[in-house]
Amino acid sequence: MNKLFGIIVATAVIFAPLAAQAGPIQNRIDRQEQRIYRGVRNGSISPREYRHLDRRIDNIEAARLRAIRSGGKLTKYEQRRLNHR
């Protein structure tokens, strides 16, 4: 459990600078991560569930970054698509 908590803290530290450039999708990702971390801390989310949820968030973040890199910004369609993931 301590190892998992260390991973969570390290992830938060790494992604904290990205929050400075937050838009609506990034804000949503941040809120989801906070809920996941709370669940891990209080024991309502198992390590297996954490890994699954963390991978999903990573995939959403990667899709957001790909969309931004390909055109410089997200279209309304891309925003809706990412918000519904």
KOLTORKOL-363046 format. One record per atom (N, C-alpha, C, O, CB): x, z, y; residue number from 1; atom name. Coordinates in pm, whole numbers. Glycine has a CB too. Layout:
<sites>
((X Z Y) NUM "CA"),
...
</sites>
This chain:
<sites>
((82 0 -120) 1 "N"),
((0 0 0) 1 "CA"),
((87 0 126) 1 "C"),
((55 -68 224) 1 "O"),
((-94 121 0) 1 "CB"),
((198 77 124) 2 "N"),
((287 80 240) 2 "CA"),
((350 -56 265) 2 "C"),
((367 -98 379) 2 "O"),
((395 185 221) 2 "CB"),
((385 -125 157) 3 "N"),
((443 -259 171) 3 "CA"),
((342 -353 236) 3 "C"),
((378 -432 323) 3 "O"),
((487 -314 33) 3 "CB"),
((216 -346 193) 4 "N"),
((111 -429 249) 4 "CA"),
((92 -399 397) 4 "C"),
((77 -490 478) 4 "O"),
((-21 -408 172) 4 "CB"),
((92 -271 432) 5 "N"),
((76 -233 572) 5 "CA"),
((193 -287 654) 5 "C"),
((174 -332 767) 5 "O"),
((66 -80 586) 5 "CB"),
((314 -282 599) 6 "N"),
((431 -337 669) 6 "CA"),
((418 -485 694) 6 "C"),
((455 -535 800) 6 "O"),
((557 -309 589) 6 "CB"),
((364 -556 595) 7 "N"),
((342 -700 610) 7 "CA"),
((241 -726 721) 7 "C"),
((258 -817 801) 7 "O"),
((294 -762 477) 7 "CB"),
((137 -646 723) 8 "N"),
((34 -662 826) 8 "CA"),
((92 -641 965) 8 "C"),
((66 -719 1056) 8 "O"),
((-83 -565 801) 8 "CB"),
((169 -536 980) 9 "N"),
((230 -506 1110) 9 "CA"),
((325 -619 1151) 9 "C"),
((324 -662 1266) 9 "O"),
((305 -370 1106) 9 "CB"),
((406 -666 1057) 10 "N"),
((499 -775 1088) 10 "CA"),
((424 -900 1130) 10 "C"),
((466 -969 1223) 10 "O"),
((588 -805 967) 10 "CB"),
((314 -930 1062) 11 "N"),
((233 -1047 1097) 11 "CA"),
((177 -1032 1237) 11 "C"),
((177 -1128 1315) 11 "O"),
((119 -1066 995) 11 "CB"),
((129 -914 1269) 12 "N"),
((73 -890 1402) 12 "CA"),
((179 -908 1511) 12 "C"),
((151 -965 1616) 12 "O"),
((12 -749 1410) 12 "CB"),
((299 -859 1485) 13 "N"),
((408 -871 1583) 13 "CA"),
((446 -1018 1603) 13 "C"),
((473 -1061 1715) 13 "O"),
((530 -789 1537) 13 "CB"),
((448 -1093 1495) 14 "N"),
((486 -1234 1504) 14 "CA"),
((383 -1313 1583) 14 "C"),
((418 -1399 1664) 14 "O"),
((502 -1294 1364) 14 "CB"),
((254 -1285 1559) 15 "N"),
((150 -1364 1622) 15 "CA"),
((103 -1311 1757) 15 "C"),
((20 -1374 1822) 15 "O"),
((34 -1374 1530) 15 "CB"),
((154 -1197 1799) 16 "N"),
((114 -1141 1928) 16 "CA"),
((141 -1236 2045) 16 "C"),
((55 -1249 2132) 16 "O"),
((185 -1010 1952) 16 "CB"),
((257 -1302 2051) 17 "N"),
((280 -1395 2163) 17 "CA"),
((181 -1511 2166) 17 "C"),
((151 -1562 2274) 17 "O"),
((421 -1450 2155) 17 "CB"),
((131 -1551 2051) 18 "N"),
((33 -1660 2050) 18 "CA"),
((-97 -1619 2118) 18 "C"),
((-169 -1704 2171) 18 "O"),
((6 -1704 1906) 18 "CB"),
((-127 -1491 2116) 19 "N"),
((-250 -1444 2178) 19 "CA"),
((-249 -1464 2329) 19 "C"),
((-355 -1473 2391) 19 "O"),
((-272 -1297 2146) 19 "CB"),
((-131 -1472 2388) 20 "N"),
((-121 -1494 2532) 20 "CA"),
((-176 -1630 2570) 20 "C"),
((-219 -1650 2684) 20 "O"),
((24 -1482 2578) 20 "CB"),
((-177 -1725 2477) 21 "N"),
((-228 -1858 2503) 21 "CA"),
((-367 -1874 2442) 21 "C"),
((-408 -1984 2404) 21 "O"),
((-132 -1965 2446) 21 "CB"),
((-438 -1765 2432) 22 "N"),
((-563 -1763 2356) 22 "CA"),
((-672 -1846 2421) 22 "C"),
((-692 -1845 2543) 22 "O"),
((-610 -1622 2340) 22 "CB"),
((-742 -1917 2336) 23 "N"),
((-864 -1986 2372) 23 "CA"),
((-973 -1928 2285) 23 "C"),
((-950 -1829 2214) 23 "O"),
((-851 -2141 2354) 23 "CB"),
((-1092 -1985 2288) 24 "N"),
((-1202 -1929 2210) 24 "CA"),
((-1173 -1921 2060) 24 "C"),
((-1210 -1824 1995) 24 "O"),
((-1327 -2010 2232) 24 "CB"),
((-1108 -2022 2005) 25 "N"),
((-1079 -2020 1861) 25 "CA"),
((-975 -1914 1831) 25 "C"),
((-989 -1839 1734) 25 "O"),
((-1031 -2159 1813) 25 "CB"),
((-870 -1907 1912) 26 "N"),
((-766 -1807 1889) 26 "CA"),
((-824 -1667 1905) 26 "C"),
((-788 -1576 1830) 26 "O"),
((-648 -1827 1986) 26 "CB"),
((-913 -1647 2001) 27 "N"),
((-977 -1517 2018) 27 "CA"),
((-1055 -1478 1893) 27 "C"),
((-1053 -1363 1850) 27 "O"),
((-1070 -1517 2140) 27 "CB"),
((-1124 -1575 1836) 28 "N"),
((-1200 -1548 1714) 28 "CA"),
((-1107 -1512 1599) 28 "C"),
((-1134 -1419 1523) 28 "O"),
((-1286 -1670 1677) 28 "CB"),
((-997 -1585 1585) 29 "N"),
((-899 -1555 1480) 29 "CA"),
((-845 -1414 1499) 29 "C"),
((-832 -1338 1403) 29 "O"),
((-783 -1659 1482) 29 "CB"),
((-813 -1378 1623) 30 "N"),
((-760 -1245 1652) 30 "CA"),
((-860 -1136 1612) 30 "C"),
((-823 -1036 1551) 30 "O"),
((-726 -1231 1800) 30 "CB"),
((-988 -1157 1647) 31 "N"),
((-1090 -1059 1611) 31 "CA"),
((-1104 -1047 1459) 31 "C"),
((-1120 -937 1406) 31 "O"),
((-1225 -1096 1673) 31 "CB"),
((-1099 -1160 1389) 32 "N"),
((-1109 -1157 1243) 32 "CA"),
((-990 -1083 1183) 32 "C"),
((-1007 -1003 1090) 32 "O"),
((-1116 -1300 1187) 32 "CB"),
((-871 -1108 1234) 33 "N"),
((-753 -1038 1183) 33 "CA"),
((-765 -888 1206) 33 "C"),
((-728 -809 1119) 33 "O"),
((-626 -1092 1250) 33 "CB"),
((-815 -847 1323) 34 "N"),
((-832 -705 1350) 34 "CA"),
((-929 -642 1251) 34 "C"),
((-904 -531 1203) 34 "O"),
((-881 -683 1493) 34 "CB"),
((-1039 -711 1220) 35 "N"),
((-1134 -657 1123) 35 "CA"),
((-1071 -647 984) 35 "C"),
((-1094 -550 912) 35 "O"),
((-1260 -746 1117) 35 "CB"),
((-992 -747 949) 36 "N"),
((-925 -744 818) 36 "CA"),
((-827 -627 813) 36 "C"),
((-824 -554 714) 36 "O"),
((-850 -878 792) 36 "CB"),
((-747 -607 917) 37 "N"),
((-650 -498 919) 37 "CA"),
((-719 -363 910) 37 "C"),
((-672 -273 840) 37 "O"),
((-564 -505 1046) 37 "CB"),
((-833 -349 980) 38 "N"),
((-909 -224 970) 38 "CA"),
((-955 -202 826) 38 "C"),
((-949 -90 775) 38 "O"),
((-1030 -227 1065) 38 "CB"),
((-1002 -309 762) 39 "N"),
((-1047 -298 624) 39 "CA"),
((-936 -260 529) 39 "C"),
((-958 -183 436) 39 "O"),
((-1108 -428 580) 39 "CB"),
((-817 -312 552) 40 "N"),
((-703 -276 468) 40 "CA"),
((-667 -130 490) 40 "C"),
((-642 -56 394) 40 "O"),
((-580 -367 498) 40 "CB"),
((-664 -88 616) 41 "N"),
((-628 51 647) 41 "CA"),
((-727 150 587) 41 "C"),
((-687 254 536) 41 "O"),
((-620 71 797) 41 "CB"),
((-857 118 593) 42 "N"),
((-955 215 543) 42 "CA"),
((-986 195 394) 42 "C"),
((-1066 269 337) 42 "O"),
((-1083 205 623) 42 "CB"),
((-923 95 332) 43 "N"),
((-937 77 188) 43 "CA"),
((-1054 -7 144) 43 "C"),
((-1077 -22 24) 43 "O"),
((-946 208 125) 43 "CB"),
((-1131 -62 237) 44 "N"),
((-1247 -142 198) 44 "CA"),
((-1208 -285 159) 44 "C"),
((-1290 -358 103) 44 "O"),
((-1348 -146 311) 44 "CB"),
((-1084 -325 187) 45 "N"),
((-1034 -457 147) 45 "CA"),
((-914 -435 56) 45 "C"),
((-818 -367 92) 45 "O"),
((-996 -545 272) 45 "CB"),
((-920 -493 -62) 46 "N"),
((-812 -479 -160) 46 "CA"),
((-695 -571 -122) 46 "C"),
((-713 -662 -41) 46 "O"),
((-862 -511 -304) 46 "CB"),
((-578 -547 -179) 47 "N"),
((-465 -637 -153) 47 "CA"),
((-496 -782 -191) 47 "C"),
((-454 -875 -121) 47 "O"),
((-341 -590 -230) 47 "CB"),
((-569 -802 -298) 48 "N"),
((-605 -937 -340) 48 "CA"),
((-697 -1003 -236) 48 "C"),
((-677 -1119 -200) 48 "O"),
((-674 -935 -478) 48 "CB"),
((-797 -928 -189) 49 "N"),
((-887 -981 -86) 49 "CA"),
((-810 -1011 42) 49 "C"),
((-834 -1111 109) 49 "O"),
((-1002 -882 -58) 49 "CB"),
((-715 -921 75) 50 "N"),
((-635 -943 195) 50 "CA"),
((-559 -1075 187) 50 "C"),
((-559 -1153 282) 50 "O"),
((-537 -826 216) 50 "CB"),
((-493 -1100 72) 51 "N"),
((-417 -1224 57) 51 "CA"),
((-508 -1346 74) 51 "C"),
((-470 -1444 139) 51 "O"),
((-349 -1228 -80) 51 "CB"),
((-627 -1339 14) 52 "N"),
((-721 -1451 25) 52 "CA"),
((-762 -1474 171) 52 "C"),
((-758 -1587 220) 52 "O"),
((-846 -1424 -62) 52 "CB"),
((-801 -1368 239) 53 "N"),
((-845 -1380 378) 53 "CA"),
((-730 -1424 469) 53 "C"),
((-750 -1504 560) 53 "O"),
((-902 -1246 428) 53 "CB"),
((-612 -1372 443) 54 "N"),
((-496 -1409 524) 54 "CA"),
((-464 -1558 508) 54 "C"),
((-431 -1625 606) 54 "O"),
((-373 -1324 485) 54 "CB"),
((-474 -1610 386) 55 "N"),
((-451 -1753 364) 55 "CA"),
((-554 -1837 438) 55 "C"),
((-521 -1941 496) 55 "O"),
((-455 -1786 214) 55 "CB"),
((-679 -1792 437) 56 "N"),
((-784 -1868 507) 56 "CA"),
((-755 -1873 657) 56 "C"),
((-768 -1978 719) 56 "O"),
((-923 -1805 482) 56 "CB"),
((-717 -1760 713) 57 "N"),
((-686 -1756 856) 57 "CA"),
((-564 -1844 885) 57 "C"),
((-562 -1916 986) 57 "O"),
((-659 -1611 903) 57 "CB"),
((-464 -1839 799) 58 "N"),
((-346 -1925 817) 58 "CA"),
((-385 -2073 816) 58 "C"),
((-334 -2151 895) 58 "O"),
((-242 -1898 708) 58 "CB"),
((-476 -2110 726) 59 "N"),
((-521 -2250 719) 59 "CA"),
((-595 -2292 845) 59 "C"),
((-577 -2403 894) 59 "O"),
((-611 -2270 597) 59 "CB"),
((-677 -2203 898) 60 "N"),
((-750 -2233 1022) 60 "CA"),
((-652 -2248 1137) 60 "C"),
((-663 -2341 1217) 60 "O"),
((-854 -2121 1053) 60 "CB"),
((-557 -2156 1145) 61 "N"),
((-456 -2163 1252) 61 "CA"),
((-374 -2292 1241) 61 "C"),
((-346 -2355 1343) 61 "O"),
((-363 -2040 1246) 61 "CB"),
((-336 -2330 1120) 62 "N"),
((-259 -2453 1101) 62 "CA"),
((-341 -2575 1143) 62 "C"),
((-288 -2667 1205) 62 "O"),
((-215 -2467 954) 62 "CB"),
((-469 -2577 1109) 63 "N"),
((-556 -2688 1148) 63 "CA"),
((-569 -2695 1300) 63 "C"),
((-570 -2803 1358) 63 "O"),
((-695 -2675 1083) 63 "CB"),
((-580 -2579 1363) 64 "N"),
((-591 -2574 1510) 64 "CA"),
((-464 -2630 1573) 64 "C"),
((-471 -2710 1666) 64 "O"),
((-616 -2428 1558) 64 "CB"),
((-349 -2589 1523) 65 "N"),
((-222 -2637 1579) 65 "CA"),
((-203 -2786 1555) 65 "C"),
((-153 -2857 1643) 65 "O"),
((-105 -2559 1519) 65 "CB"),
((-241 -2835 1437) 66 "N"),
((-231 -2979 1410) 66 "CA"),
((-318 -3058 1506) 66 "C"),
((-276 -3162 1559) 66 "O"),
((-272 -3010 1265) 66 "CB"),
((-439 -3010 1529) 67 "N"),
((-530 -3080 1620) 67 "CA"),
((-475 -3083 1762) 67 "C"),
((-484 -3184 1831) 67 "O"),
((-669 -3014 1618) 67 "CB"),
((-418 -2972 1805) 68 "N"),
((-360 -2965 1940) 68 "CA"),
((-241 -3059 1951) 68 "C"),
((-227 -3130 2050) 68 "O"),
((-319 -2821 1974) 68 "CB"),
((-154 -3058 1850) 69 "N"),
((-34 -3143 1853) 69 "CA"),
((-69 -3291 1851) 69 "C"),
((0 -3373 1912) 69 "O"),
((57 -3111 1736) 69 "CB"),
((-175 -3326 1781) 70 "N"),
((-208 -3468 1768) 70 "CA"),
((-264 -3528 1896) 70 "C"),
((-246 -3647 1921) 70 "O"),
((-308 -3487 1656) 70 "CB"),
((-330 -3448 1977) 71 "N"),
((-387 -3505 2097) 71 "CA"),
((-365 -3422 2222) 71 "C"),
((-410 -3460 2330) 71 "O"),
((-531 -3524 2078) 71 "CB"),
((-297 -3311 2209) 72 "N"),
((-270 -3228 2325) 72 "CA"),
((-375 -3122 2352) 72 "C"),
((-347 -3023 2418) 72 "O"),
((-258 -3314 2444) 72 "CB"),
((-496 -3143 2300) 73 "N"),
((-600 -3041 2314) 73 "CA"),
((-707 -3066 2209) 73 "C"),
((-710 -3170 2144) 73 "O"),
((-662 -3043 2458) 73 "CB"),
((-794 -2969 2194) 74 "N"),
((-901 -2980 2095) 74 "CA"),
((-1022 -3048 2156) 74 "C"),
((-1061 -3019 2269) 74 "O"),
((-939 -2842 2041) 74 "CB"),
((-1081 -3139 2081) 75 "N"),
((-1207 -3198 2123) 75 "CA"),
((-1319 -3100 2090) 75 "C"),
((-1298 -3004 2017) 75 "O"),
((-1232 -3337 2054) 75 "CB"),
((-1437 -3124 2144) 76 "N"),
((-1552 -3039 2113) 76 "CA"),
((-1581 -3040 1963) 76 "C"),
((-1614 -2937 1904) 76 "O"),
((-1678 -3085 2192) 76 "CB"),
((-1568 -3158 1901) 77 "N"),
((-1589 -3168 1756) 77 "CA"),
((-1490 -3081 1680) 77 "C"),
((-1529 -3009 1587) 77 "O"),
((-1577 -3315 1710) 77 "CB"),
((-1361 -3085 1718) 78 "N"),
((-1259 -3005 1650) 78 "CA"),
((-1285 -2856 1671) 78 "C"),
((-1266 -2776 1580) 78 "O"),
((-1119 -3042 1701) 78 "CB"),
((-1328 -2819 1792) 79 "N"),
((-1359 -2678 1818) 79 "CA"),
((-1473 -2630 1729) 79 "C"),
((-1464 -2523 1669) 79 "O"),
((-1397 -2658 1966) 79 "CB"),
((-1581 -2711 1720) 80 "N"),
((-1695 -2673 1635) 80 "CA"),
((-1652 -2662 1490) 80 "C"),
((-1691 -2568 1420) 80 "O"),
((-1809 -2775 1649) 80 "CB"),
((-1573 -2758 1445) 81 "N"),
((-1527 -2759 1305) 81 "CA"),
((-1445 -2634 1273) 81 "C"),
((-1464 -2573 1167) 81 "O"),
((-1444 -2886 1277) 81 "CB"),
((-1355 -2596 1361) 82 "N"),
((-1273 -2478 1337) 82 "CA"),
((-1355 -2350 1348) 82 "C"),
((-1329 -2254 1275) 82 "O"),
((-1158 -2473 1436) 82 "CB"),
((-1452 -2347 1437) 83 "N"),
((-1535 -2228 1451) 83 "CA"),
((-1624 -2204 1330) 83 "C"),
((-1664 -2090 1305) 83 "O"),
((-1620 -2240 1575) 83 "CB"),
((-1655 -2308 1257) 84 "N"),
((-1743 -2292 1141) 84 "CA"),
((-1668 -2268 1011) 84 "C"),
((-1730 -2257 906) 84 "O"),
((-1829 -2414 1126) 84 "CB"),
((-1536 -2260 1017) 85 "N"),
((-1456 -2235 895) 85 "CA"),
((-1460 -2092 856) 85 "C"),
((-1399 -2054 756) 85 "O"),
((-1313 -2277 915) 85 "CB"),
</sites>
